[in-house]
Amino acid sequence: MSNTRILVGVLLAATVLAGAAARGVISAGDVVHAQAAARVYELRTYTVPEDKLEALHARFRNHTLRVFQKHGMTNVVYFRPQDPEKAKTTLIYLISHASRAAADQSWAAFSKDPEWQKIAADSGVGPVKVTREFLDPTDYSPMK
Protein backbone atom coordinates (compact mmCIF):
# COMPACT_ATOMS: atom_id res chain seq x y z
CA MET A 1 0.00 0.00 0.00
CA SER A 2 1.48 3.35 -0.96
CA ASN A 3 2.34 5.97 1.65
CA THR A 4 -0.07 8.36 -0.06
CA ARG A 5 -2.98 5.92 0.39
CA ILE A 6 -2.07 5.38 4.04
CA LEU A 7 -1.87 9.13 4.66
CA VAL A 8 -5.19 9.67 2.91
CA GLY A 9 -6.75 7.00 5.12
CA VAL A 10 -5.46 8.57 8.30
CA LEU A 11 -6.55 12.04 7.21
CA LEU A 12 -9.96 10.71 6.26
CA ALA A 13 -10.23 9.13 9.69
CA ALA A 14 -9.55 12.51 11.31
CA THR A 15 -12.21 14.09 9.14
CA VAL A 16 -14.74 11.39 10.02
CA LEU A 17 -14.04 11.82 13.74
CA ALA A 18 -14.43 15.59 13.56
CA GLY A 19 -17.66 15.23 11.57
CA ALA A 20 -19.05 12.67 13.99
CA ALA A 21 -18.29 14.97 16.90
CA ALA A 22 -19.94 17.90 15.13
CA ARG A 23 -23.09 15.82 14.55
CA GLY A 24 -23.10 14.57 18.14
CA VAL A 25 -22.49 10.93 17.15
CA ILE A 26 -19.48 10.90 19.45
CA SER A 27 -18.52 13.52 21.99
CA ALA A 28 -16.08 16.23 21.01
CA GLY A 29 -14.14 15.28 24.14
CA ASP A 30 -13.45 11.84 22.67
CA VAL A 31 -12.03 13.42 19.51
CA VAL A 32 -9.89 15.85 21.48
CA HIS A 33 -8.67 12.98 23.66
CA ALA A 34 -7.81 10.87 20.60
CA GLN A 35 -5.85 13.77 19.16
CA ALA A 36 -4.17 14.80 22.40
CA ALA A 37 -2.63 11.46 23.35
CA ALA A 38 0.48 10.09 21.67
CA ARG A 39 -0.89 7.07 19.84
CA VAL A 40 0.23 4.47 17.36
CA TYR A 41 -2.27 3.69 14.63
CA GLU A 42 -2.82 0.30 13.06
CA LEU A 43 -4.28 0.11 9.58
CA ARG A 44 -5.74 -3.33 8.88
CA THR A 45 -7.17 -4.78 5.68
CA TYR A 46 -9.28 -7.94 5.78
CA THR A 47 -10.04 -9.90 2.64
CA VAL A 48 -12.60 -12.71 2.62
CA PRO A 49 -14.48 -14.66 -0.04
CA GLU A 50 -17.30 -12.60 -1.52
CA ASP A 51 -20.00 -14.69 0.14
CA LYS A 52 -18.47 -14.05 3.60
CA LEU A 53 -18.14 -10.26 3.56
CA GLU A 54 -21.56 -9.43 5.00
CA ALA A 55 -20.99 -11.96 7.79
CA LEU A 56 -17.67 -10.22 8.51
CA HIS A 57 -19.40 -6.82 8.64
CA ALA A 58 -22.06 -8.26 10.96
CA ARG A 59 -19.37 -9.70 13.24
CA PHE A 60 -17.67 -6.31 13.48
CA ARG A 61 -20.96 -4.42 13.83
CA ASN A 62 -22.39 -6.70 16.52
CA HIS A 63 -19.34 -7.83 18.47
CA THR A 64 -15.80 -7.01 17.38
CA LEU A 65 -15.71 -3.27 18.10
CA ARG A 66 -16.89 -3.92 21.66
CA VAL A 67 -14.38 -6.74 22.22
CA PHE A 68 -11.57 -4.57 20.78
CA GLN A 69 -12.48 -1.88 23.30
CA LYS A 70 -12.56 -4.46 26.10
CA HIS A 71 -8.91 -5.21 25.29
CA GLY A 72 -7.72 -1.60 25.18
CA MET A 73 -7.95 -1.00 21.43
CA THR A 74 -9.48 2.28 20.28
CA ASN A 75 -11.81 2.05 17.29
CA VAL A 76 -11.12 4.94 14.91
CA VAL A 77 -12.80 4.26 11.55
CA TYR A 78 -14.03 1.40 9.36
CA PHE A 79 -14.23 1.53 5.54
CA ARG A 80 -15.72 -0.25 2.56
CA PRO A 81 -13.54 0.27 -0.52
CA GLN A 82 -15.12 2.22 -3.39
CA ASP A 83 -13.43 0.02 -5.99
CA PRO A 84 -16.26 -2.29 -7.13
CA GLU A 85 -14.18 -5.48 -7.06
CA LYS A 86 -12.54 -4.82 -3.68
CA ALA A 87 -15.88 -3.75 -2.23
CA LYS A 88 -17.06 -7.36 -2.65
CA THR A 89 -14.35 -8.87 -0.45
CA THR A 90 -12.61 -6.21 1.64
CA LEU A 91 -12.93 -4.40 4.97
CA ILE A 92 -10.36 -1.76 5.90
CA TYR A 93 -10.14 -0.20 9.33
CA LEU A 94 -7.98 1.94 11.57
CA ILE A 95 -7.58 1.39 15.30
CA SER A 96 -5.19 2.98 17.75
CA HIS A 97 -3.12 1.87 20.69
CA ALA A 98 -1.10 3.63 23.38
CA SER A 99 2.08 2.08 21.95
CA ARG A 100 3.34 -0.77 19.81
CA ALA A 101 3.87 -2.83 22.99
CA ALA A 102 0.28 -2.09 24.06
CA ALA A 103 -0.91 -3.26 20.64
CA ASP A 104 0.94 -6.56 21.04
CA GLN A 105 -0.55 -7.05 24.53
CA SER A 106 -4.06 -6.17 23.33
CA TRP A 107 -3.92 -8.54 20.37
CA ALA A 108 -2.55 -11.36 22.54
CA ALA A 109 -5.37 -10.92 25.08
CA PHE A 110 -7.96 -10.53 22.32
CA SER A 111 -6.93 -13.74 20.55
CA LYS A 112 -7.10 -15.73 23.81
CA ASP A 113 -10.45 -14.28 24.91
CA PRO A 114 -13.01 -17.14 25.11
CA GLU A 115 -15.83 -14.74 24.23
CA TRP A 116 -13.99 -13.69 21.06
CA GLN A 117 -13.14 -17.28 20.14
CA LYS A 118 -16.83 -18.21 20.33
CA ILE A 119 -17.88 -15.13 18.32
CA ALA A 120 -15.33 -15.91 15.62
CA ALA A 121 -16.33 -19.57 15.42
CA ASP A 122 -20.05 -18.79 15.37
CA SER A 123 -19.74 -16.06 12.71
CA GLY A 124 -19.07 -18.49 9.87
CA VAL A 125 -16.60 -16.07 8.29
CA GLY A 126 -13.81 -18.62 8.10
CA PRO A 127 -10.24 -17.74 7.23
CA VAL A 128 -9.53 -14.05 6.74
CA LYS A 129 -6.49 -12.70 4.92
CA VAL A 130 -5.13 -9.88 7.08
CA THR A 131 -2.58 -7.21 6.25
CA ARG A 132 -1.54 -4.65 8.82
CA GLU A 133 0.61 -1.56 9.01
CA PHE A 134 1.55 0.45 12.10
CA LEU A 135 1.58 4.20 11.58
CA ASP A 136 2.70 7.33 13.40
CA PRO A 137 1.18 10.70 12.53
CA THR A 138 3.52 13.19 10.94
CA ASP A 139 4.43 16.37 12.80
CA TYR A 140 2.02 18.30 10.53
CA SER A 141 -0.88 15.89 10.79
CA PRO A 142 -4.17 17.39 12.05
CA MET A 143 -4.65 14.19 14.08
CA LYS A 144 -1.71 13.22 16.26
Beta strands, then each sheet from edge to edge (+ up, - down):
strand 1: 40-47
strand 2: 74-79
strand 3: 90-97
strand 4: 129-135
sheet 1: 2+ 3- 1+ 4-
end
